[in-house]
């Protein structure tokens, strides 16, 4: 599936950060049920730090990755909400000012600046869902963005951040089928030290069906297999969840 237009990533980023900025001070201490030792405050601090980093990376040379230790520390009181919003505005301005084709430093090596616009949209949409699990009933991630998010996770995160010892891949296959998007099908093959994947409607050792948002959150370790429609050996999905250290 082709990536979304940069304008769509920007729209999602602004929409989701606006929703997160509506966090109330009394919600900051609420625990994120699926993230050990994380609270709503932790999510806002983490996301704002990412925004601060991106705002610097967008104006840095491709081999001059900003030093994380130089980023400002988060406020310890409820003003962290305002700091989150200010950090989001810095990142949004950096997006608007950058040439998307120019090369910028990332943790995967130099990439076009458009890489960050995509990453920010997915970063904040998943973290908005995280916060809502603590504060209310969470809304799903829009289907187009969620399908692209599965692609991004399989392209970028799984190859670099998966605990392949815990995954113990031996050629097992996973088929994901989004029920709300025509292009939302994937076949993932688990190898000893990597994964292979493609968009495909192919029978696999285990299949998971559900909204694209739930499939994305399953791969991120946020949803459990029991929350989707599963066919076949669900222990493979449990292994994925345990190995998803990203």
C-alpha positions in Angstrom: 0.0 0.0 0.0 1.4 3.4 -0.9 2.2 5.8 2.0 -0.4 8.5 2.8 0.2 12.0 1.6 2.3 14.1 4.0 -0.7 16.4 4.5 -2.7 13.4 5.9 0.1 12.5 8.3 0.2 16.2 9.4 -3.6 16.2 9.8 -3.5 13.2 12.0 -0.6 14.5 14.1 -2.5 17.8 14.8 -5.8 16.1 15.5 -4.3 13.6 17.9 -2.1 16.1 19.8 -5.1 18.3 20.2 -7.0 15.5 21.8 -4.1 14.6 24.1 -3.7 18.3 25.1 -7.2 18.1 26.6 -5.9 15.9 29.4 -7.0 17.2 32.8 -4.6 17.6 35.7 -6.4 15.0 37.8 -5.8 12.4 35.1 -2.0 12.7 35.1 -1.5 10.0 37.8 -3.8 7.5 36.1 -2.0 4.2 35.2 -1.9 2.9 31.6 -3.2 -0.6 32.1 -1.1 -2.3 29.4 2.2 -0.4 30.0 4.0 -1.3 33.2 4.9 1.7 35.4 3.5 4.2 32.8 0.9 6.8 33.8 -0.8 9.5 31.7 1.9 11.9 32.8 4.6 9.4 31.5 2.9 9.3 28.1 2.7 13.1 27.8 6.4 13.5 28.9 7.6 10.8 26.5 5.6 12.2 23.5 6.7 15.8 24.2 10.3 14.8 24.4 9.9 13.1 21.0 8.4 16.3 19.6 11.3 18.3 21.0 13.8 16.0 19.4 12.0 16.1 16.1 11.9 19.9 16.1 15.7 19.8 16.3 16.3 17.0 13.9 14.2 18.7 11.2 16.9 21.4 11.0 20.0 19.2 11.6 22.3 17.8 9.0 21.7 14.1 8.0 24.6 12.9 10.1 24.2 15.3 13.1 21.6 13.6 15.2 20.6 15.9 18.1 21.9 14.9 21.6 19.0 13.7 23.7 20.7 14.8 26.9 20.4 18.4 25.8 16.5 18.3 25.6 14.6 20.2 28.3 13.3 18.2 31.2 9.5 17.9 31.7 7.8 20.0 34.4 7.0 18.1 37.5 3.6 19.7 38.1 0.4 19.9 36.0 2.0 22.4 33.7 3.4 19.3 31.9 0.1 19.5 29.9 1.0 23.0 28.6 4.5 21.9 27.9 3.2 19.0 25.9 1.1 21.3 23.8 4.0 23.7 23.3 6.3 20.9 22.2 3.7 19.7 19.7 3.5 23.2 18.3 7.3 23.2 17.9 7.2 20.0 16.0 4.3 21.2 13.8 6.2 24.3 12.9 9.3 22.3 12.0 7.1 20.1 9.8 5.8 23.2 8.0 9.2 24.7 7.5 11.1 21.7 6.2 11.7 20.4 2.7 10.3 16.9 2.9 12.8 15.6 0.4 15.8 16.9 2.5 17.8 14.3 4.4 17.6 14.4 8.2 19.1 12.2 11.0 16.9 9.4 12.5 17.6 6.3 14.6 17.5 4.3 11.4 20.1 6.5 9.7 19.6 9.5 7.4 16.1 9.6 6.0 14.0 12.1 4.0 12.3 14.6 6.4 8.9 13.1 5.4 10.0 10.0 7.5 9.4 12.1 10.6 6.0 13.4 9.5 4.8 9.8 9.1 6.4 8.7 12.4 4.9 11.5 14.4 1.4 10.7 13.2 1.7 7.1 14.3 3.5 7.9 17.5 0.8 10.3 18.8 -2.2 8.2 17.5 -1.0 5.1 19.5 -0.2 7.2 22.6 -3.6 8.9 22.4 -5.1 5.4 22.5 -2.9 4.6 25.5 -4.1 7.6 27.4 -7.7 6.9 26.6 -7.4 3.4 28.0 -6.7 5.0 31.4 -9.2 7.9 31.2 -12.2 6.7 29.2 -13.2 4.2 26.5 -10.6 4.4 23.8 -11.5 5.3 20.2 -9.9 3.3 17.5 -7.3 4.7 15.1 -8.6 5.7 11.7 -8.4 2.8 9.3 -6.2 4.4 6.6 -3.7 5.5 9.3 -3.8 2.1 11.0 -3.2 0.2 7.8 -0.2 2.4 7.1 0.9 2.0 10.7 1.0 -1.8 10.3 3.3 -1.3 7.3 5.5 1.1 9.2 5.8 -1.2 12.1 6.8 -4.1 9.9 9.2 -2.0 7.9 10.9 -0.1 10.7 10.3 -1.4 14.2 10.0 -5.2 13.9 13.3 -5.7 12.1 15.2 -3.6 14.5 13.4 -3.9 17.9 11.9 -7.4 17.9 13.3 -9.8 20.5 13.9 -12.6 18.1 15.1 -15.0 20.9 11.6 -14.7 22.5 9.9 -14.9 19.1 11.6 -18.2 18.3 10.7 -18.0 14.7 10.9 -21.2 12.6 8.9 -20.3 9.5 5.5 -19.8 11.2 3.1 -17.6 9.4 0.6 -14.9 10.6 -2.2 -13.6 8.4 -3.8 -10.3 9.4 -7.1 -9.3 7.8 -8.6 -5.8 8.4 -12.4 -5.9 8.2 -12.7 -2.2 7.5 -10.1 -1.6 4.8 -9.7 -3.1 1.3 -5.9 -3.0 1.4 -5.6 -4.3 5.0 -4.2 -7.8 4.6 -0.7 -9.0 5.5 1.2 -12.3 5.5 4.1 -12.3 8.1 6.6 -15.1 8.2 8.7 -15.5 11.4 12.3 -16.4 10.8 15.1 -17.1 13.3 16.5 -13.6 13.2 14.2 -11.6 11.0 10.6 -11.4 9.7 9.4 -11.4 6.1 6.1 -9.8 5.1 3.9 -8.9 2.2 0.4 -7.7 1.5 -1.3 -11.0 0.7 -4.5 -13.0 1.2 -2.9 -16.3 2.0 -3.7 -19.1 4.5 -1.4 -19.1 7.5 -0.7 -20.9 10.7 -2.7 -18.3 12.5 -5.0 -15.6 11.3 -6.4 -12.5 13.1 -9.4 -10.6 11.8 -10.7 -7.3 13.1 -10.6 -3.5 12.5 -7.2 -2.2 11.2 -6.8 -0.3 14.5 -7.0 -3.5 16.5 -4.6 -5.3 14.3 -2.1 -2.4 14.6 -2.5 -2.4 18.4 -2.1 -6.2 18.5 1.3 -5.8 16.8 2.3 -3.0 19.1 1.5 -5.3 22.1 -1.4 -3.2 23.2 -4.2 -5.7 22.2 -4.3 -9.3 23.2 -5.2 -12.1 20.7 -8.3 -12.8 22.8 -9.7 -9.4 21.8 -9.8 -10.3 18.0 -11.2 -13.0 15.9 -8.5 -15.7 15.8 -8.2 -18.8 13.6 -5.4 -21.3 14.1 -2.5 -21.4 16.6 -3.0 -18.3 18.7 0.2 -19.2 20.7 2.1 -17.7 17.8 0.5 -14.3 18.4 1.2 -14.6 22.2 4.8 -15.1 21.3 4.7 -12.0 19.1 3.3 -10.0 22.0 6.0 -11.2 24.3 8.7 -10.5 21.8 7.4 -7.0 20.8 9.9 -5.1 23.0 9.2 -1.9 21.1 
